[in-house]
């Protein structure tokens, strides 16, 4: 099972900051790259439960990074 997520930000700089904030926490479970101001993330798992767990964890990390940037 695979999941593809895209997060579009106001600028590439913001997208880079979010990526840097989450990449160490989620490696090697989530592969991520930038295309312009869009953060593209992909993950895979053998079971639906594992995929859901990974995606939920990743979305939580993304949310924290975005809130830190908003407050920064």
Backbone atoms as SQL, in Angstrom:
CREATE TABLE atoms (id INTEGER PRIMARY KEY, chain TEXT, resi INTEGER, resn TEXT, atom TEXT, x REAL, y REAL, z REAL);
INSERT INTO atoms VALUES
  (1, 'A', 1, 'UNK', 'N', 0.845, -1.163, 0.000),
  (2, 'A', 1, 'UNK', 'CA', 0.000, 0.000, 0.000),
  (3, 'A', 1, 'UNK', 'C', 0.894, 1.230, 0.000),
  (4, 'A', 2, 'UNK', 'N', 0.445, 2.244, -0.722),
  (5, 'A', 2, 'UNK', 'CA', 1.219, 3.476, -0.836),
  (6, 'A', 2, 'UNK', 'C', 0.338, 4.685, -0.597),
  (7, 'A', 3, 'UNK', 'N', 0.981, 5.771, -0.194),
  (8, 'A', 3, 'UNK', 'CA', 0.279, 7.034, 0.019),
  (9, 'A', 3, 'UNK', 'C', 1.125, 8.155, -0.565),
  (10, 'A', 4, 'UNK', 'N', 0.479, 9.058, -1.282),
  (11, 'A', 4, 'UNK', 'CA', 1.130, 10.210, -1.897),
  (12, 'A', 4, 'UNK', 'C', 0.446, 11.453, -1.337),
  (13, 'A', 5, 'UNK', 'N', 1.238, 12.364, -0.761),
  (14, 'A', 5, 'UNK', 'CA', 0.712, 13.591, -0.172),
  (15, 'A', 5, 'UNK', 'C', 1.401, 14.799, -0.788),
  (16, 'A', 6, 'UNK', 'N', 0.660, 15.878, -0.977),
  (17, 'A', 6, 'UNK', 'CA', 1.247, 17.128, -1.462),
  (18, 'A', 6, 'UNK', 'C', 0.788, 18.276, -0.579),
  (19, 'A', 7, 'UNK', 'N', 1.746, 19.112, -0.200),
  (20, 'A', 7, 'UNK', 'CA', 1.488, 20.286, 0.632),
  (21, 'A', 7, 'UNK', 'C', 2.043, 21.497, -0.112),
  (22, 'A', 8, 'UNK', 'N', 1.195, 22.436, -0.461),
  (23, 'A', 8, 'UNK', 'CA', 1.643, 23.620, -1.187),
  (24, 'A', 8, 'UNK', 'C', 1.700, 24.801, -0.216),
  (25, 'A', 9, 'UNK', 'N', 2.822, 25.505, -0.249),
  (26, 'A', 9, 'UNK', 'CA', 3.074, 26.623, 0.653),
  (27, 'A', 9, 'UNK', 'C', 3.202, 27.921, -0.140),
  (28, 'A', 10, 'UNK', 'N', 3.190, 29.063, 0.557),
  (29, 'A', 10, 'UNK', 'CA', 3.268, 30.350, -0.135),
  (30, 'A', 10, 'UNK', 'C', 4.575, 30.558, -0.916),
  (31, 'A', 11, 'UNK', 'N', 5.648, 29.883, -0.474),
  (32, 'A', 11, 'UNK', 'CA', 6.938, 30.051, -1.156),
  (33, 'A', 11, 'UNK', 'C', 7.776, 28.785, -1.006),
  (34, 'A', 12, 'UNK', 'N', 8.804, 28.680, -1.835),
  (35, 'A', 12, 'UNK', 'CA', 9.723, 27.551, -1.732),
  (36, 'A', 12, 'UNK', 'C', 10.462, 27.589, -0.388),
  (37, 'A', 13, 'UNK', 'N', 10.773, 28.786, 0.078),
  (38, 'A', 13, 'UNK', 'CA', 11.475, 28.926, 1.354),
  (39, 'A', 13, 'UNK', 'C', 10.672, 28.299, 2.501),
  (40, 'A', 14, 'UNK', 'N', 9.398, 28.549, 2.536),
  (41, 'A', 14, 'UNK', 'CA', 8.544, 27.964, 3.577),
  (42, 'A', 14, 'UNK', 'C', 8.513, 26.447, 3.432),
  (43, 'A', 15, 'UNK', 'N', 8.351, 25.954, 2.209),
  (44, 'A', 15, 'UNK', 'CA', 8.329, 24.505, 1.967),
  (45, 'A', 15, 'UNK', 'C', 9.639, 23.859, 2.411),
  (46, 'A', 16, 'UNK', 'N', 10.768, 24.519, 2.144),
  (47, 'A', 16, 'UNK', 'CA', 12.071, 23.986, 2.563),
  (48, 'A', 16, 'UNK', 'C', 12.174, 23.903, 4.083),
  (49, 'A', 17, 'UNK', 'N', 11.676, 24.910, 4.761),
  (50, 'A', 17, 'UNK', 'CA', 11.729, 24.910, 6.225),
  (51, 'A', 17, 'UNK', 'C', 10.888, 23.790, 6.813),
  (52, 'A', 18, 'UNK', 'N', 9.717, 23.558, 6.248),
  (53, 'A', 18, 'UNK', 'CA', 8.877, 22.459, 6.722),
  (54, 'A', 18, 'UNK', 'C', 9.584, 21.130, 6.463),
  (55, 'A', 19, 'UNK', 'N', 10.126, 20.962, 5.264),
  (56, 'A', 19, 'UNK', 'CA', 10.833, 19.725, 4.926),
  (57, 'A', 19, 'UNK', 'C', 11.982, 19.477, 5.895),
  (58, 'A', 20, 'UNK', 'N', 12.790, 20.484, 6.156),
  (59, 'A', 20, 'UNK', 'CA', 13.923, 20.320, 7.065),
  (60, 'A', 20, 'UNK', 'C', 13.468, 19.986, 8.478),
  (61, 'A', 21, 'UNK', 'N', 12.329, 20.519, 8.872),
  (62, 'A', 21, 'UNK', 'CA', 11.830, 20.268, 10.223),
  (63, 'A', 21, 'UNK', 'C', 11.344, 18.834, 10.413),
  (64, 'A', 22, 'UNK', 'N', 10.886, 18.198, 9.339),
  (65, 'A', 22, 'UNK', 'CA', 10.300, 16.858, 9.495),
  (66, 'A', 22, 'UNK', 'C', 11.144, 15.726, 8.932),
  (67, 'A', 23, 'UNK', 'N', 12.150, 16.028, 8.120),
  (68, 'A', 23, 'UNK', 'CA', 12.837, 14.951, 7.404),
  (69, 'A', 23, 'UNK', 'C', 13.593, 13.985, 8.311),
  (70, 'A', 24, 'UNK', 'N', 14.241, 14.452, 9.349),
  (71, 'A', 24, 'UNK', 'CA', 14.976, 13.544, 10.225),
  (72, 'A', 24, 'UNK', 'C', 14.051, 12.640, 11.026),
  (73, 'A', 25, 'UNK', 'N', 12.935, 13.187, 11.453),
  (74, 'A', 25, 'UNK', 'CA', 11.971, 12.423, 12.241),
  (75, 'A', 25, 'UNK', 'C', 11.343, 11.291, 11.424),
  (76, 'A', 26, 'UNK', 'N', 11.165, 11.508, 10.151),
  (77, 'A', 26, 'UNK', 'CA', 10.405, 10.568, 9.341),
  (78, 'A', 26, 'UNK', 'C', 11.235, 9.690, 8.417),
  (79, 'A', 27, 'UNK', 'N', 12.531, 9.941, 8.332),
  (80, 'A', 27, 'UNK', 'CA', 13.386, 9.088, 7.509),
  (81, 'A', 27, 'UNK', 'C', 13.570, 7.756, 8.215),
  (82, 'A', 28, 'UNK', 'N', 13.506, 6.631, 7.590),
  (83, 'A', 28, 'UNK', 'CA', 13.302, 6.343, 6.166),
  (84, 'A', 28, 'UNK', 'C', 11.855, 6.007, 5.816),
  (85, 'A', 29, 'UNK', 'N', 10.920, 6.319, 6.708),
  (86, 'A', 29, 'UNK', 'CA', 9.531, 5.923, 6.495),
  (87, 'A', 29, 'UNK', 'C', 8.811, 6.741, 5.434),
  (88, 'A', 30, 'UNK', 'N', 9.207, 8.013, 5.298),
  (89, 'A', 30, 'UNK', 'CA', 8.572, 8.901, 4.327),
  (90, 'A', 30, 'UNK', 'C', 9.655, 9.502, 3.441),
  (91, 'A', 31, 'UNK', 'N', 9.455, 9.399, 2.149),
  (92, 'A', 31, 'UNK', 'CA', 10.354, 10.043, 1.184),
  (93, 'A', 31, 'UNK', 'C', 9.718, 11.367, 0.786),
  (94, 'A', 32, 'UNK', 'N', 10.500, 12.421, 0.804),
  (95, 'A', 32, 'UNK', 'CA', 9.947, 13.738, 0.498),
  (96, 'A', 32, 'UNK', 'C', 10.889, 14.515, -0.403),
  (97, 'A', 33, 'UNK', 'N', 10.290, 15.356, -1.231),
  (98, 'A', 33, 'UNK', 'CA', 11.061, 16.223, -2.119),
  (99, 'A', 33, 'UNK', 'C', 10.267, 17.496, -2.350),
  (100, 'A', 34, 'UNK', 'N', 10.957, 18.483, -2.881),
  (101, 'A', 34, 'UNK', 'CA', 10.311, 19.753, -3.198),
  (102, 'A', 34, 'UNK', 'C', 10.182, 19.913, -4.710),
  (103, 'A', 35, 'UNK', 'N', 9.060, 20.442, -5.118),
  (104, 'A', 35, 'UNK', 'CA', 8.864, 20.887, -6.495),
  (105, 'A', 35, 'UNK', 'C', 8.287, 22.286, -6.388),
  (106, 'A', 36, 'UNK', 'N', 9.156, 23.275, -6.571),
  (107, 'A', 36, 'UNK', 'CA', 8.726, 24.651, -6.361),
  (108, 'A', 36, 'UNK', 'C', 8.373, 24.851, -4.901),
  (109, 'A', 37, 'UNK', 'N', 7.152, 25.334, -4.657),
  (110, 'A', 37, 'UNK', 'CA', 6.718, 25.564, -3.273),
  (111, 'A', 37, 'UNK', 'C', 5.852, 24.412, -2.749),
  (112, 'A', 38, 'UNK', 'N', 5.917, 23.271, -3.425),
  (113, 'A', 38, 'UNK', 'CA', 5.134, 22.106, -3.012),
  (114, 'A', 38, 'UNK', 'C', 6.040, 21.028, -2.430),
  (115, 'A', 39, 'UNK', 'N', 5.683, 20.573, -1.250),
  (116, 'A', 39, 'UNK', 'CA', 6.363, 19.460, -0.597),
  (117, 'A', 39, 'UNK', 'C', 5.606, 18.194, -0.984),
  (118, 'A', 40, 'UNK', 'N', 6.297, 17.287, -1.649),
  (119, 'A', 40, 'UNK', 'CA', 5.691, 16.039, -2.103),
  (120, 'A', 40, 'UNK', 'C', 6.247, 14.906, -1.254),
  (121, 'A', 41, 'UNK', 'N', 5.347, 14.156, -0.643),
  (122, 'A', 41, 'UNK', 'CA', 5.745, 13.095, 0.275),
  (123, 'A', 41, 'UNK', 'C', 5.103, 11.783, -0.140),
  (124, 'A', 42, 'UNK', 'N', 5.892, 10.710, -0.026),
  (125, 'A', 42, 'UNK', 'CA', 5.388, 9.382, -0.354),
  (126, 'A', 42, 'UNK', 'C', 5.835, 8.393, 0.706),
  (127, 'A', 43, 'UNK', 'N', 4.952, 7.467, 0.996),
  (128, 'A', 43, 'UNK', 'CA', 5.274, 6.420, 1.950),
  (129, 'A', 43, 'UNK', 'C', 4.584, 5.136, 1.513),
  (130, 'A', 44, 'UNK', 'N', 5.071, 4.035, 2.023),
  (131, 'A', 44, 'UNK', 'CA', 4.486, 2.738, 1.704),
  (132, 'A', 44, 'UNK', 'C', 4.571, 1.838, 2.934),
  (133, 'A', 45, 'UNK', 'N', 3.655, 0.898, 3.017),
  (134, 'A', 45, 'UNK', 'CA', 3.649, -0.059, 4.116),
  (135, 'A', 45, 'UNK', 'C', 2.986, -1.343, 3.634),
  (136, 'A', 46, 'UNK', 'N', 3.252, -2.398, 4.357),
  (137, 'A', 46, 'UNK', 'CA', 2.687, -3.690, 3.977),
  (138, 'A', 46, 'UNK', 'C', 1.237, -3.856, 4.428),
  (139, 'A', 47, 'UNK', 'N', 0.828, -3.118, 5.447),
  (140, 'A', 47, 'UNK', 'CA', -0.550, -3.237, 5.923),
  (141, 'A', 47, 'UNK', 'C', -1.191, -1.852, 6.025),
  (142, 'A', 48, 'UNK', 'N', -2.502, -1.831, 5.988),
  (143, 'A', 48, 'UNK', 'CA', -3.237, -0.584, 6.107),
  (144, 'A', 48, 'UNK', 'C', -2.988, 0.068, 7.462),
  (145, 'A', 49, 'UNK', 'N', -2.956, -0.730, 8.524),
  (146, 'A', 49, 'UNK', 'CA', -2.701, -0.183, 9.861),
  (147, 'A', 49, 'UNK', 'C', -1.352, 0.517, 9.931),
  (148, 'A', 50, 'UNK', 'N', -0.325, -0.085, 9.359),
  (149, 'A', 50, 'UNK', 'CA', 1.006, 0.532, 9.360),
  (150, 'A', 50, 'UNK', 'C', 1.020, 1.812, 8.540),
  (151, 'A', 51, 'UNK', 'N', 0.337, 1.792, 7.414),
  (152, 'A', 51, 'UNK', 'CA', 0.276, 2.986, 6.563),
  (153, 'A', 51, 'UNK', 'C', -0.433, 4.120, 7.283),
  (154, 'A', 52, 'UNK', 'N', -1.550, 3.815, 7.908),
  (155, 'A', 52, 'UNK', 'CA', -2.293, 4.833, 8.650),
  (156, 'A', 52, 'UNK', 'C', -1.445, 5.395, 9.784),
  (157, 'A', 53, 'UNK', 'N', -0.764, 4.547, 10.507),
  (158, 'A', 53, 'UNK', 'CA', 0.092, 4.999, 11.611),
  (159, 'A', 53, 'UNK', 'C', 1.188, 5.947, 11.092),
  (160, 'A', 54, 'UNK', 'N', 1.834, 5.575, 10.009),
  (161, 'A', 54, 'UNK', 'CA', 2.906, 6.402, 9.446),
  (162, 'A', 54, 'UNK', 'C', 2.365, 7.746, 8.967),
  (163, 'A', 55, 'UNK', 'N', 1.240, 7.733, 8.268),
  (164, 'A', 55, 'UNK', 'CA', 0.658, 8.976, 7.746),
  (165, 'A', 55, 'UNK', 'C', 0.197, 9.877, 8.892),
  (166, 'A', 56, 'UNK', 'N', -0.431, 9.307, 9.897),
  (167, 'A', 56, 'UNK', 'CA', -0.858, 10.115, 11.046),
  (168, 'A', 56, 'UNK', 'C', 0.331, 10.758, 11.746),
  (169, 'A', 57, 'UNK', 'N', 1.391, 10.010, 11.938),
  (170, 'A', 57, 'UNK', 'CA', 2.591, 10.542, 12.567),
  (171, 'A', 57, 'UNK', 'C', 3.189, 11.663, 11.721),
  (172, 'A', 58, 'UNK', 'N', 3.255, 11.432, 10.417),
  (173, 'A', 58, 'UNK', 'CA', 3.820, 12.428, 9.507),
  (174, 'A', 58, 'UNK', 'C', 2.984, 13.710, 9.497),
  (175, 'A', 59, 'UNK', 'N', 1.674, 13.562, 9.431),
  (176, 'A', 59, 'UNK', 'CA', 0.803, 14.741, 9.431),
  (177, 'A', 59, 'UNK', 'C', 0.937, 15.522, 10.733),
  (178, 'A', 60, 'UNK', 'N', 1.132, 14.823, 11.826),
  (179, 'A', 60, 'UNK', 'CA', 1.351, 15.493, 13.107),
  (180, 'A', 60, 'UNK', 'C', 2.642, 16.309, 13.067),
  (181, 'A', 61, 'UNK', 'N', 3.703, 15.720, 12.518),
  (182, 'A', 61, 'UNK', 'CA', 4.984, 16.435, 12.398),
  (183, 'A', 61, 'UNK', 'C', 4.854, 17.649, 11.482),
  (184, 'A', 62, 'UNK', 'N', 4.146, 17.497, 10.378),
  (185, 'A', 62, 'UNK', 'CA', 3.917, 18.615, 9.453),
  (186, 'A', 62, 'UNK', 'C', 3.167, 19.735, 10.176),
  (187, 'A', 63, 'UNK', 'N', 2.140, 19.361, 10.920),
  (188, 'A', 63, 'UNK', 'CA', 1.340, 20.349, 11.645),
  (189, 'A', 63, 'UNK', 'C', 2.175, 21.136, 12.644),
  (190, 'A', 64, 'UNK', 'N', 3.026, 20.449, 13.393),
  (191, 'A', 64, 'UNK', 'CA', 3.892, 21.131, 14.360),
  (192, 'A', 64, 'UNK', 'C', 4.853, 22.077, 13.637),
  (193, 'A', 65, 'UNK', 'N', 5.447, 21.627, 12.546),
  (194, 'A', 65, 'UNK', 'CA', 6.377, 22.474, 11.787),
  (195, 'A', 65, 'UNK', 'C', 5.664, 23.720, 11.262),
  (196, 'A', 66, 'UNK', 'N', 4.456, 23.554, 10.742),
  (197, 'A', 66, 'UNK', 'CA', 3.708, 24.704, 10.231),
  (198, 'A', 66, 'UNK', 'C', 3.370, 25.683, 11.346),
  (199, 'A', 67, 'UNK', 'N', 2.978, 25.169, 12.508),
  (200, 'A', 67, 'UNK', 'CA', 2.644, 26.049, 13.638),
  (201, 'A', 67, 'UNK', 'C', 3.878, 26.802, 14.116),
  (202, 'A', 68, 'UNK', 'N', 5.012, 26.140, 14.134),
  (203, 'A', 68, 'UNK', 'CA', 6.258, 26.810, 14.546),
  (204, 'A', 68, 'UNK', 'C', 6.606, 27.944, 13.575),
  (205, 'A', 69, 'UNK', 'N', 6.404, 27.713, 12.303),
  (206, 'A', 69, 'UNK', 'CA', 6.676, 28.764, 11.315),
  (207, 'A', 69, 'UNK', 'C', 5.699, 29.923, 11.460),
  (208, 'A', 70, 'UNK', 'N', 4.442, 29.621, 11.761),
  (209, 'A', 70, 'UNK', 'CA', 3.438, 30.677, 11.946),
  (210, 'A', 70, 'UNK', 'C', 3.761, 31.531, 13.158),
  (211, 'A', 71, 'UNK', 'N', 4.288, 30.883, 14.202),
  (212, 'A', 71, 'UNK', 'CA', 4.599, 31.602, 15.437),
  (213, 'A', 71, 'UNK', 'C', 5.962, 32.298, 15.370),
  (214, 'A', 72, 'UNK', 'N', 6.843, 31.787, 14.484),
  (215, 'A', 72, 'UNK', 'CA', 8.210, 32.272, 14.394),
  (216, 'A', 72, 'UNK', 'C', 8.309, 33.660, 13.939);
